[in-house]
Amino acid sequence: MKMSLRQMFAPALLAIALTPLAVVAQADQHEGRHSGADREAFSQRMEERRHEVYDRAGLNEEQQTALNELNAEHFQAMQALRKEHQDKVADILSEEERESLKNAMKEMRDEHHGDGRGHGRHGQRENSAETASE
């Protein structure tokens, strides 16, 4: 069976596209920002988006199932790795030191994102006119 480029790359592109969604879902769950109902609604929206992406990519049911299983495996592995990292940090820093580090990182993130200079994701200027005027 000959596969088109679209069929060959669709699973990889889908995995790349869905990874940020999984990270956001995990971050929201970790920080406890939302109630159970909010998380359920968020999960439902992500499920609907995933199916829309599958449909647009032209993936068959077998491919969709395989990707769902792979993504679930990836998510579980990331959770395990995150837990392992947290345990190792706890071996190095006390609870107070971890809290201090967390607060310092939040302050720096807020300063960076709140400086009004239009920095992009990796600190690059998004507005080239602004860059040229400086």
N, C-alpha and C positions, 0 to 999 in steps of 0.2 A: 504494500500500500504506500503510495507516494503522498507525502505530506507537504502542504504549502508552508512557506516561511511563517505565515500568520499562525498556523497550527503548531509549528515547532516552537515558536517563541512565546506564544500566548501564556502557557503555564508559568514560565519564568517571569514574564512581565506582570502577570497577575499576583504572583507571590511578592514581587517587589512593591506593587501597588497596595497590597493589603497589609504589609508589615507595619507601616506607620499607624494604621487603624488599630492593630493589635497592641501596639505600644501605648497609644492614647488610652485605649480601654484599660490596659493594665495600670497605667499611671493614675487614672481616675479611681479605679478600684482600690489601689494601694493607699491613696491619700484620703479615701473615705469622703469625697466631696458630695457624692450623690447617694440618695436612698436606694433601696433595692428596686423600687419601681422605676427610678430613673435609669438604673443600670440595665434593667430588663428592656426598657424602651430603646436605649442606646444599642443594646445587642440586637434587637429586632431590626433597627435601621441598618446596622452593619450587615446583617444577614441579607436584607433586601438589596443593598448595594452590591454585595458579593454576587448574588444571583444575576443582577443586571450586568455586571462585568462579565460573568461567565457567558451570558447570552450574547453580549456584544462581541465577545471573542470567538463565539461559535463552538464552544466546548461541549462535548457530549456528556451524558450522565456519568459514564465511567471516569472520564477525566475530572469532572467536578468532584466526584466522590474521592478520588485519589488525592486531589489537591486539598480538599477539606481535611482528610486524614493527615496529610503531610503538614499542613499549617497547624493543626492541633498538636502534633508531635513537636513541631518547632516551638510553639508557644509554651508547652510543658517544659521543654529543655531550657528555654530562656528563664522561666520561673525558677527552675532548679539552680541554674547558674547564678541568678540574682540572689537567691537564698544563700548559696555558698559564699558569694562575695560579701553579703551582709554579715555572715558569721565570722569571716576572716577580718573584716573591719572591726567587729566587736571584740576580737582578740587583741587588736592594736589600740583601740580608743575606748575610753569609758563612755557611759551613756551621755554624760554632760559634754564631753569632748565631741561626740558624734553630733549632738544637738547644736553645739557651737559651730562646727564645720558646716552643718546643714544651713544654719542661719547666715553664715558668711557667704556661702554659695548663692543663696537666695538674694542677699543684698547686692552682690556683684551682678547677678543676672538682671535684677531690677534696674540697676544703674545702667547696664549695657543696653537693655531694651527700652529704658525710659529716657534716654538721652536725646531723643528727638532728631537724630541724625540720619534716620532712614537706613540703618544697617540691615543687610539681608541675613540669611541663615548662618552664613559663615563669616560674618563681619564685613562683607563687601557692600559697597554703596549701591543702592538700588536705583538712585536717581543720578544719571550721568551728568545732568546740567548742574546739580548741586556739587558734584565732584569737580567739575570744570571751573566753577566759580570760586573755589577755595584756593 
